[in-house]
Amino acid sequence: MKNNKIVSVFLAATLVSISCSAAAQPLKKIPRIGYLAADSRAPTRDAFRQGLRDLGYLEGQSILIEWRFAEGKSKQFPEYVSELVRLKLDVIVAGNANAVAALKHATATTPIVIASYPGDPVADGIVTSFARPGGNITGVVSLSSDLSGKQVGLLKEALPKLSRLAVMWNPDASGTRSQWHETQAAARSLGLQCLSLEVRAPDDIDKAMATAQHQRADALIVLRDQLTYLVRNQIVAKAEKIHLPGMYPIIDFVEAGGLMSYGASNDAQYRRAATFVAKILKGTKPADLPLEAPTKFEFVINLKAAKQISLTIPPNVLARADKVIR
């Protein structure tokens, strides 16, 4: 009996010791990140999630994500930015140029990771330099220095008689002016005349296409920004209607019926953005993380679209495609 009492006292003391020890240890903090983008495209979200999983971060378990999507309504950005900044998150991911610009204006302390930026963030005043961004912003940009040249060059190879090139772009969008100047330079180097089609709202698309048709443009290049992406279906449908071959910035336009695209792989970019998030969560400051340009590009051709406008793609151009839609 006496032994039983001694055992009971020992067990009780052990349990108290264990519970006190557990109480003394603070709960492990789960990192919280924000994600702001123009729309809730599943492929880019899934690529970002996969990038986090590859690094050991599982949403809802080892990391929490506050998702915010404007779904084409740019006026929603200020509201979402304010919400995310008020939450005092560990890091916020910016899914397009407008999100980057809005977040830069809103906070100089919360780390920001760029997942997509179709322009020159140094020229646009987003960061100090690629190697030493300074401030609280770093990440992955969408363009390389010779992207415009590749797009114009591939279009010229596909259309040997090309002489007048229409360029659709939004002068009000962050990053597009540098794209426009680079496209102009690439066109001049090939002896092509450039026709500027400025669009600032969806209602400008039909007018721009009518101008391209009236000016007898031989082909179209669309520069990447939030507006042109959101109205991509309208753009490619109008281009098909007037039999205007188009080179687009990413595969999404081709999947919507466009002829060709050449640009950075969205999936690769968003997976790479996850590595920046992980480094920041482990203590690296954004100012010390050099920005990265894309390393993987995709050339996509839509033969269905070519057939619709009675265009034959030369075999040597077709052979260079990373993906062909038949």
Secondary structure by P-SEA (a helix, b strand, c coil): caaaaaaaaaaaaaaaaaaaaaaacccbbbbbbbbbcccccaaaaaaaaaaaaaaccccccccccccccccccccaaaaaaaaaaaacccbbbbccaaaaaaaaacccccbbbbccccccccccccccccccccccbbbbbccccaaaaaaaaaaaaacccccbbbbbbbccccaaaaaaaaaaaaaaaabbbbbbbbbccccaaaaaaaaaaaacccbbbbbbcaaaaaaaaaaaaaaaaacccccccccccccccccccccccaaaaaaaaaaaaaaaaaccccccbbbbcccbbbbbbcaaaaaaacccccaaaaaacccccc
